[in-house]
Structure formats: C-alpha cells, structure tokens
Amino acid sequence: MHIHEQLHRAWHLMTQPEKFSKVSFSVKDALKFYYVFSIVPVIISIIVAIIVGAATGIYVQGQTANSLALTGWLHSVAANLQYILPGFISAWTLLYFWIFVPIGLFINAAIYQLIGKMMLKTWKGNYSKSFTAAMFGVIPLTLFYFLSLIPGVNLVYLIVLPVWSIVILTISLAVQQKVTRTNAFVALLASWGLVALFLFLVAAATAAGVASTLGLYKLVL
C-alpha cells in the first residue's frame, strides 16, 4: 500500500465524495487507510510546528527577556520557549492524529450507528459503514491540519474545513448507509444533539456535586 496512492485516493474522496465514497472498507481497512494517508500530513504539520513554534518562542523570549516579573523556573521556561514550543506542538500533533482521532472515529461511528440504525431505523449498513464514513469525514481536517498552526491562515482551517468535513461526512453516510442525504444529515443532527445533551447533564451533575460538597445549597437556602 503506497503512501502516494492513498494520498491520491484521499484527495479524490475529499473532492468527489459522491463518486469515491462508495468504496467498501472493513473497520480494520478503514483505519489502515487513515494511518497511511495521514503520514504525509503529519510530517508536514510537524515541520510547520517546528518553524512556527520556534519563531513564536523566539518572539516571546525577546519580549520577556528583561521582565522582572519572571523569576526562577518561569524565566528558564521563557528563555527556552524556542525549543519547548516546537517539541510540545509536534508531540501534540502525533497524539492528536494517531491516538485521539482514531478513538474519536470509533466513538462517533458508534453514535451514528446507534442513532441511524436503532433510533431512526433508516440505516441499511452495519457499523463498519458508519466507521468508514466517519473516517472519510476527517480527511479535509487531516490533510490541511498544518494550516491550523499558521497564525492568520488558521482562520481558514477553523471556518472552512469543518464545514467541508460535514458535507463529506453527510454524503459519505448517505452513500455507505444507502439513505438520502436528508436522512443522513438528520441522523448527524440527532447525534450531535444527543452528545450535547449528555455533556450538559454531566456538567449539571458535576456542578451540583461541587455545590453540594462546598455547602453552597445551605447558602442559597
């Protein structure tokens, strides 16, 4: 499996999802495809991270060189930011692409499958179809991740690329699960709504627990 071939395929999946998202992957094959085509974007992102991180570190170091507010280890950190920032951003890039994104794919695909198959009862395919579509959806964010590291240009990444990914994800889910794009998008909205509700309940329960622990209820009552 050649990297340039997989990059070429990823580009076609991103630019012509209706045509190229019909490919059938198992979860294992989809994950393998993701890891292979992401190698080059990861390398490019690390190179950009080193350049931007070093430049940022040098700038901050120059601004804080004569600061009296920085003492001890803080001054040492500021003095070495040109080395610390590139390493930190590079390490985060590796963890993000090759650990966190795959975990996110498994979770997102499970949610899409639960909503589409069990609740809306419109999905025709199995979990691997949802996983494949979820993986196709992260292609733009993966290929152009390096843009998020460049000040100013990162606005393009934060605004345009997520919309592009949602479009690809919707089309890919419709193709993989053999449903209309409307049904696919409704399933996505339901999935996001369910996740938002879950996070809200967790936050509310956490806040209530903290308030109870600190005895804030007594103050209110």
Beta strands, then each sheet from edge to edge (+ up, - down):
end
